[in-house]
Amino acid sequence: GCKELIDRIKEIAMVNFGGILSPFNAWLIARGLITLPLRMKQHSKVALATAEFLEQCPAVRFVWYPGLKSHPDYDRARCLMKGQYSGMIAFDIKGDEKVHQKFLDSLKLVTHAVSLGDVESLIVYYDKNSDKLPHYPQIFREGFFRFSVGLEDETDVIADIKQALEACGLL
């Protein structure tokens, strides 16, 4: 295109709308949208079962998941999300930083990663020194795990968390 048009796109469109996808990436996204409802149903099902397990576990300090009745916005989430509460859980286990690291190191199915939101279960830990914590409710400020639950079977995910807690001596 002419320089004037390219400059206009750079100055206006890219600033306001972000980068432009390649045709192949756009096709991949469109293709993936077909199965999105099925994937979200599975994410939510596994996440709810996992959150319920964590909530009952004596080694867990807290669980934050909108599908749990203990969540402060449960009624709103139930009404708005219609039983599909997402695949993202926040929780923490009892113990110091060494226990938290041992827990992460002991996970076999769940992958310790900094990028969340995939078909596989991924987890990241924010310690109490993280600059992200002041933006969270007080309960989070001692540190917490962000757990992006994947599409695996809930018994496998729960078993992995359980064996990691056992490896830490928490169960």
N, C-alpha and C positions, 0 to 999 in steps of 0.2 A: 504494500500500500504506500500511499504518499506519506511523506514525513509528517505533514500536518495531522493526518488521520492517526498515524502510529503514536504521535505525541499525545493526542487527545485520549486515545485508549489507555496509554500509560498513566496519564495524569488523572483521569476521571474513572474510567471503567475498572482498572486494576485496583485502584485505591478503594473504591466503593464496593466492588464485587469480589475482589480477591483474584488469585491466579486463575487462569483458564485451563480447564482439563483438556487433555489430549482426547481425540475421538475414541481411542481404545479404552482409556480409563472411564470415559463416560459410558461406553457400552458395558463395561464390567459392572459399574454401579447399577445401570438399568437392569442388567441380567440378575444381579443379586437382590434387587427389590422384589422379585417374584417370590423368593423364599423367605423374605423378611418376617412375615407374620408367623410362620412355622418356627423360625429360629428364635424369635422373641418369646414365643410360648415356651420353648424348651429352656431358654435362659431363665425365664421367670420361675418355671417349675423347679429347676435345680437350685436356683438361688433361694427360693422360699424354704425348701427342705433343708438346705445348708444353714440358713439363718435360724431356723427352728432348732436344729441340732446345736448350733453355737449358743443359742440363748439358754439351753438346758445344761450346757457344759460347765462344770465348776471351775475349769481352768480359764474361762473367758471373763474378762472384766466388763465388757459391754458389747452389744450388737446394735447396729443402726441400720434398719431395713424397713421401708415403708409397708411391706406386707405383714409385719409383725404387729400384733395388737398393742404391744408395748411402745411402739413408735408414736411420738406425739401427734403426727399427722396421719395416723392410720385411717381414720374415718374419711378424711378428704381423699387419700390415696385409693381407698376401696371404691369410692364413688367415681373418681376420675380415671383410674387405671383399669377398672373392670377386671381385677384378678391377675393382671400381668404387671407386676411391680418392678420389673427390670432385672438385670443380671448383676447389679452393683451392690455390694455389701460393704459396710465399714464395721470393723470390730477391733478389739484389742484383747490380748491374753495377759494373764498375770505374770509378773516377772520383770527383770531388768533388761537392759539392752542385749546382754549376752544370750538371754533366753529367747528374745525376739529373733536374733540372728540365727540361733540354733533351730528355731522353728522354721524359718525360711530355708535354711540349708537342708532340713530334713524332708521337705516336701518333695514328692517324686512325680506326681501327676501335674500338680499346679506349678506353673513356671513363675519364678521371681522376675519381674520385668518392670520397666518404667512406663511403657506404653500399654494402656488398658483398652479393652473393647475388641475382642476377637472371638473366634469360634472355640478357642482353647482357653482354659482357665488361667488367669494371670493375676499376680498379686504384687503389691508394692507396700513398703513400710515407711511411714513418716515418723521419725523420732521426735522427741519433745523439743528438739532444737530447730525443727523445720520452720522456715519462714512462712509456710502455708497455714500453720496452726492457728494464729490469731483470728483467722476468718471463720473458724469452726466453733461450734458450741463448746462450752467448758469441758465437757466429758472427753473431748478429743485431744485436749492440750497436753496430755501425758504421752501422746503418740498413739498411732493406730495403723491398722492395715486397711488398704483399699483393695477389695477383692472383686475382680471382674470375672464372674462365673461364666464358663463356657458352655458348650453343648454336650459335655460328657454326661454319663449317667450319674444321678445324684448319689447312689451308693458308692460309686468310685470316688467322687469328690469328697464325700464325708469320710470315707475310709482313709483317704490320704491325709486329711486334716487331723483325724484321730491318731494315726500312726505318728505324725509329726509332733503332736502334743505329748504322746507317750515317750517319744525320743527325748523330749525336753524334761521329762519327769513330772509333767503336770497332770497326768492321768495314771 
